[in-house]
Amino acid sequence: MKRRLGEILVDSGLLSVDELQRVLEIQQKRKMPLGKLVVELNLLTEHQISEALSEQTGFPYINLSNYAINPDAANSIPGKIAERFAMVPFDFKENRLLVAAADPLNLEGLDVIRQISKRELEIYFATEDDIQFIVNRFYGQKRLDDNAKLLKNNSENEPEADETILISEDVPVVKFINELFSNAFRDRASDIHIEPTETELRIRFRIDGSLYEVMSNVPLTFHSPIISRIKVMANLDIAEKRIPQDGRVPIEVDGKKADLRVSIIPSNFGEKAVLRLLYKQQQFVNLENLGMLDEDLNAIYEILKNPYGLIYVSGPTGSGKTTTLYSCLNRLNTVHKNLLTLEDPIEYIISGVTQVNVNPKVGLTFANGLRSFLRQDPDIIMVGETRDEETAHITVQASLTGHLVLSTIHTNDAIGVINRLLNMNIEPYLIGSALIGVIAQRLVRKICPKCKEIQILSEAFLINNKLPTDIQYYRGHGCEFCQNTGFKGRTGIYEIMKINDQLRELISIRASQQELTEAALNNGMRFLYASGLELVRRGVTTIDEVLRVTAFR
């Protein structure tokens, strides 16, 4: 019988019984695999967990992220088989095919690979993340390159395709675009950039906040058919190349849906397209899974207990505000409450919640939609963004008439929300009466678990940045898994301001920012920088990353 992972970790001396019990208690709330949770809590490294999983399965462990995959071995099976069974052939040994498997006991998958490759197999254990990484990078890139070759021949030998041709799934440019979208989706990219230069076409993905080139030396002959195909998908005018155009394209990859928000602008070398991927997640993130510190989580719980009032989530574009907003809404969603949301666009599907997509072309703006909401007997209202004075006034009034209102707003910190509302000509006494809490946030990149190492900082750097000297700093030195950045994935840091009677009084008399800040700190608020420093202390991110996204205080 297969031993439990926790039992192996305790027996090997990697975890104490008390540590395992604490992790299991957290796991009940977080609903994530034990191994991933132990690494996230910085109790063990990913390598240690992988070795333990190898012992659990009884097969030797192979670290695929640092292995030079043999293309002939990988090509011995189709990519769809590798995806289906989470198994990747990675090399040869004499006449045997070396296969890495997330589940080495899956006999069906092994039999299929044995029959296709016509070789005997030597089985290794690899993590599911590593196998998915190789599948995305190797097979996805191979399909993209194969389609690029077809597109090159087509674009060199045929005239520019018209709209009737560009809707056929058999056209090379259509196959190329579909594969490009699939690769971006599987890499969890937030944006696709297609940009012509003087000599070539540059295609890049934005992943974890940074841009990466996914295809180099792309001929300019690709440019016209690619842009035309995107325009057809987004119902744009393929003949118009002089003015910017915007549209939206629904896509589906591996049974999961997303929207592509398309923006095309004319540039000196031709039209540039940027496509923002908006993932339609059926199962969205709970507050407990956002990586918040316990103090921040408890502060949000306390704010959400209010039956009415105004809650803002603030931060720049791409800071994770919408995810936090939905996580709060998920906690509030019960059969006894009438919840309505007004969004642009709807990014998450929430069972039991009435969701409305704004449509300015027909007059459905945030302000007009919000007025209609108040006639729908709501208990809780979520407004995707407070963009203008009119929307701000209506959200404040709604919160003062017995509704709990949640919204996002663009400010640099929690205190900045008060100044932003004042600049929107909201009376101070109304702000003080309506506002019950502000969640300011940023996203920081997490250290890559594959190449994490101790970081030695100079004494001068520590002194100049007023950093503690009693903690161990870490960084990622860079590997193929993280595209040599040293980072993989992102998490949030938070600044949470609960509004108490003292703050309400100070807001009502237009107190200075310094007075408001001191009162908020006395009421338990912690600066974004301090929240980030705690993640540094826990080995989650680097000090450079925290300094990059926060104002030092």
C-alpha positions as CSV (number, residue, x, y, z in Angstrom):
1,M,0.0,0.0,0.0
2,K,1.3,3.4,-0.9
3,R,2.5,5.4,2.1
4,R,1.1,8.9,2.7
5,L,3.4,11.8,1.9
6,G,3.2,13.3,5.4
7,E,4.2,10.0,6.9
8,I,7.3,9.8,4.6
9,L,8.3,13.4,5.5
10,V,8.0,12.7,9.2
11,D,9.8,9.4,9.1
12,S,12.7,10.9,7.1
13,G,13.1,13.7,9.6
14,L,12.2,16.5,7.2
15,L,9.1,17.5,9.2
16,S,8.2,17.2,12.8
17,V,4.8,15.7,13.9
18,D,3.7,19.2,15.1
19,E,4.8,20.8,11.8
20,L,2.8,18.2,9.8
21,Q,-0.2,18.7,12.0
22,R,-0.1,22.5,11.5
23,V,0.2,22.0,7.7
24,L,-2.7,19.6,7.6
25,E,-4.9,22.2,9.5
26,I,-3.9,24.8,6.9
27,Q,-4.6,22.3,4.1
28,Q,-8.2,21.9,5.3
29,K,-8.7,25.6,4.6
30,R,-6.5,26.0,1.5
31,K,-7.6,22.9,-0.3
32,M,-4.2,22.4,-2.0
33,P,-1.8,19.4,-2.4
34,L,0.3,18.8,0.8
35,G,3.6,19.0,-1.1
36,K,2.9,22.3,-2.7
37,L,1.7,23.8,0.6
38,V,4.8,22.7,2.5
39,V,7.0,24.4,-0.1
40,E,4.8,27.5,-0.1
41,L,5.1,27.7,3.7
42,N,8.9,27.5,3.2
43,L,9.2,24.4,5.4
44,L,10.9,22.4,2.7
45,T,12.3,22.9,-0.8
46,E,10.6,21.6,-3.9
47,H,13.5,19.2,-4.4
48,Q,13.0,17.7,-1.0
49,I,9.3,17.2,-1.7
50,S,10.0,15.7,-5.1
51,E,12.5,13.2,-3.5
52,A,9.8,12.2,-1.0
53,L,7.2,11.8,-3.8
54,S,9.7,9.6,-5.6
55,E,10.0,7.4,-2.5
56,Q,6.2,7.3,-2.3
57,T,5.8,6.1,-5.9
58,G,8.8,3.8,-5.8
59,F,10.4,5.3,-9.0
60,P,13.6,7.4,-9.4
61,Y,13.0,11.2,-9.6
62,I,14.0,13.2,-12.6
63,N,14.1,17.1,-12.6
64,L,12.9,17.8,-16.1
65,S,13.3,21.6,-15.7
66,N,17.0,21.3,-15.7
67,Y,17.3,18.4,-18.2
68,A,18.3,18.8,-21.8
69,I,15.3,17.0,-23.4
70,N,16.2,14.8,-26.4
71,P,14.0,16.0,-29.2
72,D,14.0,12.6,-30.9
73,A,12.8,11.0,-27.7
74,A,10.0,13.6,-27.1
75,N,8.9,13.3,-30.8
76,S,8.5,9.6,-30.5
77,I,4.9,10.2,-29.2
78,P,2.3,12.9,-30.2
79,G,1.9,15.9,-27.9
80,K,-1.7,14.9,-27.2
81,I,-0.6,11.6,-25.7
82,A,1.9,13.4,-23.4
83,E,-0.9,15.8,-22.3
84,R,-3.5,13.1,-21.8
85,F,-1.4,10.8,-19.6
86,A,1.0,13.5,-18.1
87,M,4.0,11.5,-19.4
88,V,6.9,12.7,-21.4
89,P,9.7,10.7,-23.1
90,F,12.9,12.7,-22.4
91,D,15.9,10.6,-23.6
92,F,17.2,7.2,-24.7
93,K,19.3,4.7,-22.8
94,E,20.7,1.9,-25.0
95,N,17.5,0.8,-26.8
96,R,15.1,1.9,-24.0
97,L,13.0,5.0,-24.0
98,L,13.2,7.0,-20.8
99,V,9.8,8.3,-19.8
100,A,8.9,10.7,-17.0
101,A,5.4,10.3,-15.5
102,A,3.5,12.2,-12.8
103,D,1.8,8.8,-12.1
104,P,4.2,6.0,-12.9
105,L,1.6,3.4,-12.0
106,N,-0.7,4.5,-14.8
107,L,-0.4,1.3,-16.9
108,E,-2.7,2.4,-19.6
109,G,-0.5,5.4,-20.5
110,L,2.7,3.4,-20.4
111,D,1.2,0.8,-22.7
112,V,0.1,3.4,-25.2
113,I,3.6,5.0,-25.2
114,R,5.2,1.5,-25.6
115,Q,3.0,0.6,-28.5
116,I,3.5,4.0,-30.3
117,S,7.3,4.1,-29.8
118,K,7.9,0.4,-30.2
119,R,10.5,0.5,-27.5
120,E,10.9,-0.9,-24.0
121,L,10.4,1.8,-21.4
122,E,12.4,2.9,-18.3
123,I,10.1,4.8,-16.0
124,Y,10.9,7.9,-13.8
125,F,8.8,10.0,-11.5
126,A,8.5,13.7,-12.3
127,T,6.2,16.4,-10.8
128,E,3.0,17.3,-12.7
129,D,4.2,20.9,-12.9
130,D,7.5,19.8,-14.6
131,I,5.7,17.6,-17.1
132,Q,3.1,20.3,-17.9
133,F,6.0,22.8,-18.4
134,I,7.7,20.4,-20.9
135,V,4.5,19.7,-22.7
136,N,3.8,23.5,-23.1
137,R,7.3,24.4,-24.1
138,F,8.2,21.5,-26.3
139,Y,5.1,20.3,-28.0
140,G,3.3,23.7,-28.0
141,Q,6.4,25.4,-29.5
142,K,6.8,22.6,-32.1
143,R,3.2,22.9,-33.2
144,L,3.6,26.7,-33.4
145,D,6.8,26.3,-35.5
146,D,5.1,23.8,-37.8
147,N,2.2,26.1,-38.4
148,A,4.6,29.0,-39.0
149,K,6.3,27.1,-41.8
150,L,2.9,26.5,-43.5
151,L,2.1,30.2,-43.0
152,K,5.4,31.3,-44.5
153,N,4.9,29.3,-47.6
154,N,1.3,30.5,-47.9
155,S,2.1,34.2,-47.3
156,E,5.0,34.1,-49.8
157,N,3.1,32.4,-52.6
158,E,-0.4,33.8,-52.3
159,P,-1.9,37.3,-52.3
160,E,-3.3,38.7,-49.1
161,A,-6.2,36.6,-47.9
162,D,-9.7,38.2,-47.9
163,E,-12.3,38.0,-45.2
164,T,-14.1,35.0,-46.7
165,I,-10.8,32.9,-46.7
166,L,-9.8,34.0,-43.2
167,I,-12.8,32.3,-41.6
168,S,-11.8,28.8,-42.7
169,E,-10.1,26.6,-40.1
170,D,-7.9,25.0,-42.8
171,V,-6.1,28.2,-43.7
172,P,-2.5,28.2,-42.4
173,V,-2.8,31.7,-40.7
174,V,-5.9,30.4,-38.9
175,K,-4.0,27.3,-37.6
176,F,-1.1,29.5,-36.6
177,I,-3.3,32.0,-34.6
178,N,-5.2,29.2,-32.9
179,E,-1.9,27.6,-31.8
180,L,-0.5,31.0,-30.7
181,F,-3.6,31.5,-28.5
182,S,-3.4,28.0,-27.1
183,N,0.3,28.5,-26.1
184,A,-0.5,31.8,-24.4
185,F,-3.4,30.3,-22.6
186,R,-1.4,27.3,-21.3
187,D,1.5,29.6,-20.2
188,R,-1.1,31.7,-18.3
189,A,0.0,34.8,-20.2
190,S,-1.9,38.0,-19.5
191,D,-1.1,39.6,-22.9
192,I,0.0,38.8,-26.4
193,H,2.0,41.4,-28.3
194,I,2.3,41.3,-32.1
195,E,4.5,44.1,-33.2
196,P,6.1,44.8,-36.6
197,T,9.6,46.3,-36.7
198,E,11.6,47.5,-39.7
199,T,13.0,44.0,-40.5
200,E,10.8,41.4,-38.7
201,L,7.7,40.7,-36.7
202,R,8.1,40.4,-33.0
203,I,5.7,38.1,-31.0
204,R,5.8,38.3,-27.2
205,F,3.8,37.0,-24.2
206,R,3.5,38.9,-20.9
207,I,3.8,36.3,-18.1
208,D,3.9,37.2,-14.4
209,G,4.2,40.9,-15.3
210,S,7.2,40.6,-17.7
211,L,7.4,40.3,-21.5
212,Y,9.1,37.2,-23.1
213,E,9.8,36.7,-26.8
214,V,8.1,33.5,-28.0
215,M,9.1,33.7,-31.6
216,S,12.2,35.3,-33.1
217,N,13.1,36.2,-36.6
218,V,9.5,36.1,-37.7
219,P,9.3,37.2,-41.4
220,L,7.3,40.4,-42.0
221,T,5.3,38.5,-44.6
222,F,3.4,37.0,-41.5
223,H,2.2,40.4,-40.4
224,S,-0.6,41.2,-42.8
225,P,-2.4,37.8,-42.6
226,I,-2.1,37.6,-38.8
227,I,-3.5,41.1,-38.3
228,S,-6.3,40.4,-40.8
229,R,-7.2,37.2,-39.1
230,I,-7.4,38.8,-35.7
231,K,-9.6,41.6,-37.1
232,V,-12.0,39.0,-38.6
233,M,-12.2,37.2,-35.2
234,A,-12.9,40.5,-33.4
235,N,-15.4,41.7,-36.0
236,L,-13.2,44.7,-37.0
237,D,-12.7,46.3,-40.4
238,I,-9.8,44.5,-42.1
239,A,-9.6,47.3,-44.8
240,E,-9.1,50.1,-42.2
241,K,-5.4,50.5,-41.2
242,R,-5.2,54.2,-40.4
243,I,-7.0,54.4,-37.0
244,P,-7.0,52.4,-33.8
245,Q,-9.6,49.6,-33.5
246,D,-10.8,47.6,-30.4
247,G,-12.7,44.4,-30.1
248,R,-13.2,41.2,-28.2
249,V,-12.7,37.5,-29.1
250,P,-14.0,34.5,-27.1
251,I,-11.7,31.5,-27.1
252,E,-11.7,28.0,-25.6
253,V,-8.6,26.0,-24.9
254,D,-8.6,22.5,-23.2
255,G,-12.3,23.0,-22.3
256,K,-11.5,26.3,-20.5
257,K,-12.9,29.6,-21.7
258,A,-11.3,33.1,-22.0
259,D,-11.9,36.4,-23.7
260,L,-9.3,38.2,-25.7
261,R,-9.6,42.0,-25.5
262,V,-8.1,43.2,-28.8
263,S,-6.4,46.5,-29.3
264,I,-4.9,47.4,-32.7
265,I,-3.1,50.7,-33.4
266,P,-1.2,52.0,-36.5
267,S,2.5,52.4,-36.0
268,N,5.4,53.5,-38.3
269,F,6.1,50.0,-39.5
270,G,2.4,48.8,-39.6
271,E,-0.4,47.8,-37.3
272,K,0.5,46.6,-33.8
273,A,-1.9,44.2,-32.0
274,V,-2.1,43.7,-28.2
275,L,-4.5,41.1,-26.9
276,R,-5.3,40.9,-23.2
277,L,-6.4,37.5,-22.0
278,L,-9.3,37.5,-19.6
279,Y,-9.7,34.1,-18.1
280,K,-13.3,33.0,-17.4
281,Q,-12.7,30.9,-14.3
282,Q,-15.6,28.8,-13.1
283,Q,-13.9,28.2,-9.7
284,F,-12.4,31.4,-8.5
285,V,-10.0,31.9,-5.7
286,N,-11.1,32.0,-2.0
287,L,-9.7,34.7,0.2
288,E,-7.8,32.0,2.1
289,N,-5.9,31.0,-1.1
290,L,-4.6,34.5,-2.0
291,G,-1.5,34.1,0.1
292,M,-2.5,36.8,2.6
293,L,-0.9,37.0,6.0
294,D,-3.2,35.9,8.8
295,E,-3.5,39.5,10.2
296,D,-4.6,40.8,6.8
297,L,-7.1,38.0,6.3
298,N,-8.7,38.6,9.8
299,A,-8.9,42.3,9.0
300,I,-10.8,41.6,5.8
301,Y,-13.1,39.2,7.6
302,E,-13.9,42.0,10.1
303,I,-14.7,44.5,7.4
304,L,-16.9,42.1,5.5
305,K,-19.1,41.5,8.6
306,N,-20.6,45.0,8.1
307,P,-24.2,44.8,6.8
308,Y,-23.8,48.0,4.8
309,G,-21.1,50.5,3.8
310,L,-18.5,51.0,1.1
311,I,-15.4,48.9,0.5
312,Y,-12.7,49.8,-2.0
313,V,-9.9,47.6,-3.4
314,S,-7.2,49.9,-4.8
315,G,-4.1,49.6,-6.8
316,P,-2.7,50.1,-10.4
317,T,-3.9,48.1,-13.4
318,G,-2.8,44.5,-13.2
319,S,-2.4,44.4,-9.4
320,G,-5.0,41.7,-8.8
321,K,-7.8,43.9,-7.6
322,T,-10.6,42.0,-9.4
323,T,-9.5,38.7,-8.0
324,T,-9.6,40.1,-4.5
325,L,-13.0,41.7,-5.1
326,Y,-14.5,38.4,-6.3
327,S,-12.9,36.5,-3.4
328,C,-14.7,38.9,-1.0
329,L,-17.9,38.4,-3.0
330,N,-17.6,34.7,-2.8
331,R,-17.4,34.8,1.0
332,L,-20.5,37.0,1.1
333,N,-22.5,34.9,-1.3
334,T,-25.4,33.1,0.5
335,V,-28.9,32.1,-0.5
336,H,-30.3,34.7,1.9
337,K,-28.6,37.7,0.1
338,N,-29.4,39.3,-3.3
339,L,-26.0,40.0,-5.0
340,L,-25.6,42.0,-8.2
341,T,-22.5,42.9,-10.1
342,L,-21.8,45.5,-12.8
343,E,-18.6,44.6,-14.7
344,D,-16.5,45.4,-17.7
345,P,-16.0,42.6,-18.6
346,I,-17.4,39.8,-16.6
347,E,-14.3,37.7,-15.7
348,Y,-15.7,35.1,-13.3
349,I,-19.0,33.3,-13.4
350,I,-20.5,33.2,-9.9
351,S,-23.4,30.8,-9.2
352,G,-26.3,32.6,-7.6
353,V,-25.2,36.1,-8.5
354,T,-26.8,38.4,-11.1
355,Q,-24.0,39.7,-13.2
356,V,-24.3,42.5,-15.8
357,N,-21.8,43.5,-18.4
358,V,-21.6,47.3,-19.1
359,N,-22.2,48.3,-22.7
360,P,-21.6,52.1,-23.2
361,K,-22.6,51.8,-26.9
362,V,-26.3,51.2,-25.8
363,G,-26.1,53.5,-22.8
364,L,-25.4,50.9,-20.2
365,T,-22.7,52.6,-18.2
366,F,-21.6,52.0,-14.6
367,A,-23.6,55.0,-13.4
368,N,-26.8,54.1,-15.3
369,G,-26.5,50.4,-14.4
370,L,-26.1,51.2,-10.8
371,R,-29.2,53.3,-10.8
372,S,-31.2,50.4,-12.1
373,F,-29.6,48.0,-9.6
374,L,-31.1,50.1,-6.7
375,R,-34.6,49.1,-8.0
376,Q,-33.7,45.4,-7.9
377,D,-33.9,45.0,-4.1
378,P,-30.1,44.4,-3.7
379,D,-28.3,43.5,-0.5
380,I,-24.8,43.5,-1.9
381,I,-23.6,45.4,-5.0
382,M,-20.3,45.0,-6.7
383,V,-19.2,47.7,-9.2
384,G,-16.2,46.7,-11.3
385,E,-14.6,50.1,-11.2
386,T,-15.3,53.6,-9.9
387,R,-14.1,55.6,-12.8
388,D,-15.9,58.9,-12.6
389,E,-17.6,61.4,-10.3
390,E,-21.1,60.2,-11.2
391,T,-20.4,56.6,-10.4
392,A,-18.6,57.6,-7.1
393,H,-21.7,59.6,-6.0
394,I,-24.1,56.8,-6.7
395,T,-21.9,54.1,-4.9
396,V,-21.7,56.4,-1.8
397,Q,-25.4,57.0,-1.8
398,A,-26.1,53.3,-2.2
399,S,-23.9,52.4,0.7
400,L,-25.6,55.0,2.9
401,T,-29.1,53.6,2.1
402,G,-28.5,50.1,3.6
403,H,-26.5,48.3,0.9
404,L,-23.0,46.8,1.1
405,V,-21.1,48.1,-2.0
406,L,-17.7,46.8,-3.2
407,S,-15.7,48.4,-5.9
408,T,-12.2,49.1,-7.3
409,I,-10.4,52.4,-7.7
410,H,-7.0,53.5,-9.0
411,T,-4.9,54.9,-6.2
412,N,-1.3,54.2,-4.9
413,D,-2.2,53.3,-1.3
414,A,-5.2,53.0,1.1
415,I,-5.1,56.6,2.3
416,G,-5.1,57.8,-1.3
417,V,-8.7,56.5,-1.7
418,I,-9.9,59.2,0.6
419,N,-8.1,61.9,-1.5
420,R,-9.4,60.4,-4.7
421,L,-13.0,60.6,-3.5
422,L,-12.5,64.2,-2.3
423,N,-11.2,65.0,-5.8
424,M,-14.4,63.5,-7.2
425,N,-16.3,66.2,-5.2
426,I,-17.7,63.8,-2.6
427,E,-18.4,65.6,0.6
428,P,-16.0,64.6,3.4
429,Y,-18.8,63.8,5.8
430,L,-20.3,61.4,3.2
431,I,-17.0,59.7,2.7
432,G,-16.6,59.3,6.5
433,S,-20.1,57.9,6.9
434,A,-20.0,55.5,3.9
435,L,-16.5,54.1,3.9
436,I,-15.9,51.0,6.0
437,G,-12.7,49.6,4.6
438,V,-9.9,49.9,2.0
439,I,-7.7,47.1,0.6
440,A,-4.7,48.4,-1.2
441,Q,-2.5,45.8,-3.0
442,R,0.3,45.0,-5.3
443,L,1.6,41.8,-7.0
444,V,5.1,40.6,-6.4
445,R,6.8,37.8,-8.2
446,K,7.6,34.7,-6.2
447,I,11.1,33.1,-6.2
448,C,11.4,30.2,-8.6
449,P,11.4,27.0,-6.4
450,K,13.6,25.2,-8.9
451,C,16.6,27.6,-8.6
452,K,16.0,29.2,-5.2
453,E,19.3,30.1,-3.4
454,I,20.5,32.2,-0.5
455,Q,21.2,35.8,-1.4
456,I,24.1,37.6,0.2
457,L,23.4,41.3,0.6
458,S,26.1,43.9,1.3
459,E,26.1,45.7,4.7
460,A,25.8,49.0,2.8
461,F,22.6,47.9,1.0
462,L,21.0,46.7,4.2
463,I,21.8,50.0,6.0
464,N,20.7,52.2,3.1
465,N,17.4,50.4,2.9
466,K,17.0,50.1,6.6
467,L,16.6,46.3,6.3
468,P,16.8,43.9,9.2
469,T,20.0,41.9,9.5
470,D,18.5,39.0,11.4
471,I,16.8,37.3,8.5
472,Q,17.9,35.1,5.6
473,Y,17.4,36.6,2.2
474,Y,16.7,34.5,-0.9
475,R,16.7,34.8,-4.7
476,G,16.4,32.7,-7.8
477,H,19.6,32.4,-9.9
478,G,17.6,31.6,-13.1
479,C,16.8,28.4,-14.9
480,E,14.8,27.1,-17.9
481,F,11.7,26.6,-15.8
482,C,11.5,30.3,-15.0
483,Q,13.0,31.5,-18.3
484,N,16.2,32.6,-16.5
485,T,14.3,35.3,-14.5
486,G,14.6,33.7,-11.0
487,F,10.8,34.1,-10.6
488,K,7.8,31.9,-11.1
489,G,4.3,33.0,-10.3
490,R,3.0,36.0,-8.3
491,T,1.3,36.7,-5.0
492,G,-0.2,39.7,-3.4
493,I,1.0,42.1,-0.7
494,Y,-1.7,44.1,1.1
495,E,-2.3,47.3,3.0
496,I,-5.7,47.1,4.8
497,M,-7.3,50.1,6.4
498,K,-10.3,49.5,8.6
499,I,-12.4,52.7,9.2
500,N,-13.1,53.4,12.9
501,D,-14.7,56.4,14.7
502,Q,-11.4,58.3,14.9
503,L,-10.8,58.0,11.2
504,R,-14.4,58.9,10.4
505,E,-14.0,62.1,12.4
506,L,-10.7,62.9,10.7
507,I,-12.1,62.4,7.2
508,S,-15.1,64.6,8.0
509,I,-12.8,67.5,9.0
510,R,-10.5,67.1,6.0
511,A,-7.5,66.1,8.2
512,S,-4.0,65.9,6.6
513,Q,-2.7,62.8,5.1
514,Q,-0.2,62.4,7.9
515,E,-2.9,62.6,10.5
516,L,-5.0,60.0,8.6
517,T,-2.0,57.7,8.2
518,E,-1.1,57.8,11.9
519,A,-4.7,57.0,12.9
520,A,-4.8,54.1,10.4
521,L,-1.6,52.7,11.7
522,N,-2.8,52.9,15.3
523,N,-5.9,51.0,14.1
524,G,-3.8,48.1,12.8
525,M,-3.0,49.1,9.2
526,R,0.4,47.9,7.9
527,F,2.1,49.5,4.9
528,L,2.5,47.6,1.7
529,Y,6.3,47.6,2.3
530,A,5.9,46.0,5.7
531,S,3.6,43.3,4.2
532,G,6.2,42.7,1.4
533,L,9.1,42.5,4.0
534,E,7.2,39.7,5.8
535,L,7.1,37.7,2.6
536,V,10.8,38.3,2.2
537,R,11.3,37.0,5.7
538,R,9.4,33.9,4.8
539,G,11.5,33.3,1.6
540,V,8.5,33.8,-0.7
541,T,10.0,36.8,-2.7
542,T,13.1,38.9,-2.9
543,I,13.8,42.2,-1.3
544,D,14.5,43.8,-4.7
545,E,11.0,42.8,-5.8
546,V,9.4,44.4,-2.8
547,L,11.4,47.6,-3.3
548,R,10.3,47.6,-7.0
549,V,6.6,47.7,-6.3
550,T,6.3,49.7,-3.0
551,A,7.2,53.1,-1.7
552,F,9.8,52.5,1.1
553,R,8.4,53.5,4.5
